[in-house]
């Protein structure tokens, strides 16, 4: 048989296979004798959301100030869900930073009675501390007015929140933001109206748009309460929409709005603001959202 077409021996075939395996293990030969090695995987990018921030600033209204949680008509920031130092509440700052750092690395800049229009100023003050996380809970006072006609228009609410985010980004572009939804004020009315003392306090003018004439279940009163609730829903949609446009912002997915506060979780002085027990529930919700692998859907 001619040599050109003579079949190779088994030894020759095994030798060729060994050479192929060796080439695969040592890298392919480039023209000119160079070796091409397999590309190394790129390092994982730094995540936009850090689940263990080392400092925290809180902005917002009376809920974040712990109003009426420890005494009548008084702030009690030590039980604040965001920055409090009370171990029973176990605030977000305590859970994230630990007891020694919670007092020195967290700042409560909220103000009782604040509405969304004040948030840009609060955000500017918060940004000056260069916090790694800013918590936001505001909007209840925009709906809690002397009448439903006086509630903050949704467009104005949006404009103020957008301005607040711009204020933060001017000084603290990498700060993370956790946005809590506005509580369901109608559900708070439904729970609190079972307490006679609470209803007497409501008559002093607390959130009249929702709480006025607490026992009136007639059509006009029900329409007024539904109007207020609808405005709160609209505010929460704004909070979520504006937050979603910022890569370092995470909202609570409506968790605070959906939470069913019990009587024990409302202030024993006004049956409307969270008690220290209610503040603990807010801290739990915030910690769960801030440390989650992914934002809520």
C-alpha positions in Angstrom: 0.0 0.0 0.0 1.4 3.5 -0.8 2.9 5.3 2.2 0.7 8.3 1.6 -2.5 6.4 2.5 -1.1 3.9 4.9 -3.3 3.8 8.1 -1.6 5.2 11.2 -0.8 2.7 14.0 -2.7 2.8 17.3 0.4 4.2 19.0 0.6 7.1 16.5 -3.1 7.9 17.1 -2.6 7.9 20.9 0.4 10.1 20.6 -1.5 12.7 18.6 -4.3 12.7 21.1 -1.8 13.3 23.9 -0.4 16.3 22.1 -3.9 17.7 21.6 -4.6 17.4 25.3 -1.3 19.0 26.2 -2.0 21.9 23.9 -5.4 22.4 25.5 -3.9 22.5 29.0 -0.9 24.7 28.2 -2.6 27.2 25.9 -3.0 27.4 22.2 0.0 28.3 20.1 -0.3 31.7 18.3 1.4 32.2 15.0 5.0 33.0 15.6 5.2 30.8 18.7 3.3 32.8 21.3 0.8 31.3 23.6 -2.8 32.4 24.0 -4.1 31.8 27.5 -7.8 31.7 28.6 -9.1 35.1 29.7 -9.4 35.6 33.4 -12.8 36.6 34.8 -13.3 40.3 35.6 -13.7 41.2 39.2 -17.3 41.6 40.4 -18.4 45.2 40.3 -18.9 47.0 43.6 -22.7 46.8 44.4 -24.7 50.0 44.3 -26.5 49.0 47.5 -24.4 48.4 50.7 -26.4 46.3 53.2 -24.2 47.4 56.1 -23.8 51.2 56.0 -21.6 52.7 58.7 -23.5 55.9 59.3 -27.1 57.1 59.1 -29.0 60.4 58.9 -32.8 60.5 59.4 -35.2 63.1 57.9 -38.9 63.4 58.1 -41.6 64.3 60.6 -43.0 63.5 64.1 -42.9 59.7 63.6 -39.2 59.8 63.2 -38.9 62.1 66.2 -40.9 59.6 68.4 -43.6 62.2 69.1 -46.0 61.1 71.9 -44.3 57.8 72.3 -42.9 58.6 75.8 -45.1 61.5 77.0 -47.9 63.7 76.0 -47.2 66.3 73.3 -43.4 65.8 73.4 -40.7 64.4 71.1 -38.9 61.3 72.3 -36.0 60.7 69.8 -34.5 58.0 72.0 -37.2 55.6 70.8 -37.1 56.7 67.2 -37.3 53.8 64.8 -34.5 55.3 62.8 -31.9 56.6 65.2 -33.1 55.8 68.7 -30.8 54.5 71.5 -33.5 52.6 73.4 -32.6 48.9 73.4 -36.2 47.8 73.6 -37.0 49.6 70.3 -33.7 48.4 68.7 -33.7 51.2 66.1 -32.3 50.8 62.6 -29.1 52.6 63.8 -28.7 50.1 66.6 -29.2 47.2 64.3 -26.8 48.4 61.7 -24.1 50.2 63.7 -24.2 48.7 67.2 -24.7 50.6 70.5 -21.4 52.5 70.6 -21.6 53.9 67.1 -25.4 54.5 67.0 -25.1 57.6 69.1 -22.1 59.0 67.3 -22.7 58.0 63.7 -26.4 58.7 63.4 -28.2 62.0 63.2 -32.0 62.7 63.6 -32.8 65.8 61.6 -36.6 65.2 61.4 -39.1 67.8 62.8 -42.5 67.2 64.3 -45.1 68.8 62.0 -42.9 68.8 58.9 -44.4 68.4 55.5 -42.7 67.4 52.2 -42.0 71.1 51.4 -39.5 71.1 54.2 -37.6 68.0 53.1 -35.1 69.8 50.7 -33.8 71.8 53.7 -33.6 68.7 55.9 -31.8 66.8 53.1 -29.2 69.6 52.7 -28.5 69.4 56.4 -28.3 65.6 56.3 -25.9 65.7 53.3 -23.5 67.8 55.3 -22.8 64.9 57.5 -21.9 62.7 54.5 -23.9 59.7 55.8 -23.8 56.4 54.1 -27.6 56.0 54.5 -30.4 58.5 54.7 -33.8 57.4 55.9 -36.9 59.3 54.8 -40.4 59.1 56.4 -42.6 62.1 55.5 -46.0 62.8 54.0 -48.5 62.2 56.8 -48.7 65.9 57.6 -49.4 66.7 53.9 -52.6 64.7 54.2 -53.3 65.6 57.9 -54.7 69.1 57.5 -57.6 70.9 59.0 -59.7 69.9 56.0 -59.2 67.7 53.0 -59.2 70.7 50.7 -55.9 71.8 52.3 -54.0 68.7 51.6 -50.8 69.2 49.6 -51.4 68.7 45.9 -49.7 65.6 44.5 -47.7 67.7 41.9 -46.3 69.9 44.7 -45.5 66.8 46.8 -43.5 65.4 43.8 -41.7 68.6 43.1 -40.5 68.9 46.7 -39.3 65.3 46.9 -37.4 65.6 43.6 -35.8 68.8 44.9 -34.9 67.0 48.1 -33.1 64.3 46.2 -31.2 66.8 44.2 -30.1 68.6 47.4 -28.8 65.3 48.7 -26.9 64.5 45.5 -25.2 67.8 45.4 -23.2 67.0 48.5 -23.5 63.3 49.0 -23.8 61.6 45.6 -23.0 58.2 46.9 -25.3 58.2 50.0 -28.0 55.5 50.0 -31.6 56.4 50.6 -34.3 54.3 52.3 -37.8 55.7 51.8 -40.6 54.5 54.1 -44.2 54.8 52.8 -46.8 57.0 54.5 -48.9 55.0 57.0 -52.5 54.2 56.2 -54.2 57.1 58.1 -57.6 55.6 57.6 -56.5 52.3 59.3 -55.1 54.4 62.2 -58.5 56.1 62.5 -60.3 52.7 62.5 -58.0 51.3 65.2 -57.8 54.5 67.4 -61.5 55.2 67.4 -62.1 52.3 69.8 -60.4 54.3 72.6 -62.5 56.9 74.3 -59.5 58.9 75.6 -57.9 58.9 72.2 -61.0 60.3 70.6 -61.1 63.2 73.1 -57.5 64.1 72.2 -58.5 64.0 68.5 -61.0 66.7 69.2 -58.2 69.1 70.0 -57.5 69.2 66.3 -55.2 66.3 65.5 -55.3 65.4 61.8 -58.8 66.8 61.3 -59.0 65.8 57.7 -59.1 62.2 58.8 -59.9 62.1 62.5 -62.6 64.8 62.8 -66.0 63.5 63.9 -64.5 60.1 64.6 -67.8 58.3 65.2 -69.6 59.8 62.2 -70.0 56.9 59.7 -72.3 58.8 57.4 -71.7 59.1 53.6 -70.1 62.6 53.8 -67.6 61.6 56.5 -66.8 58.3 54.8 -66.2 60.2 51.5 -63.8 62.6 53.3 -61.8 59.8 54.8 -61.6 57.9 51.5 -60.4 61.2 49.8 -57.6 61.5 52.4 -56.7 57.8 52.0 -56.5 58.2 48.2 -54.2 61.1 48.6 -51.9 59.1 50.8 -51.9 56.3 48.2 -50.9 58.9 45.6 -48.1 60.3 47.8 -46.7 56.7 48.2 -46.8 56.3 44.4 -44.7 59.5 44.1 -42.2 58.3 46.7 -41.7 55.0 44.9 -41.5 56.6 41.4 -39.0 59.3 42.3 -36.9 56.8 44.4 -36.9 54.3 41.5 -35.1 56.9 39.3 -32.1 57.0 41.7 -29.8 54.0 41.6 -28.9 54.3 45.3 -32.5 54.7 46.6 -34.7 51.9 47.9 -38.3 52.2 49.0 -40.2 49.9 51.4 -42.6 48.5 48.8 -45.5 49.9 50.7 -44.7 47.9 53.9 -45.4 50.7 56.3 -48.6 51.6 54.6 -49.7 48.0 54.7 -48.8 47.4 58.3 -51.7 46.9 60.7 -50.8 48.8 63.9 -52.6 47.4 66.9 -53.8 49.4 69.9 -50.6 48.5 71.8 -48.5 49.9 68.9 -50.2 53.3 69.1 -49.4 56.1 71.5 -51.4 55.8 74.8 -51.7 59.6 74.7 -53.1 60.3 71.3 -53.9 56.8 69.8 -52.5 57.9 66.5 -48.7 58.2 66.6 -46.7 55.0 67.1 -45.9 54.0 70.6 -42.4 52.6 71.5 -43.8 49.2 70.4 -45.0 50.7 67.1 -41.5 52.3 66.7 -40.0 48.9 67.1 -42.2 47.5 64.3 -41.1 50.4 62.0 -37.4 49.6 62.8 -38.0 45.9 61.9 -39.5 46.9 58.6 -36.7 49.2 57.8 -33.9 46.8 58.8 -35.5 44.1 56.7 -35.6 46.3 53.6 -32.2 47.9 54.0 -30.4 44.5 54.4 -32.4 42.6 51.8 -30.5 41.2 48.8 -32.9 42.9 46.4 -35.3 45.8 46.8 -39.0 45.0 47.2 -41.0 44.3 44.0 
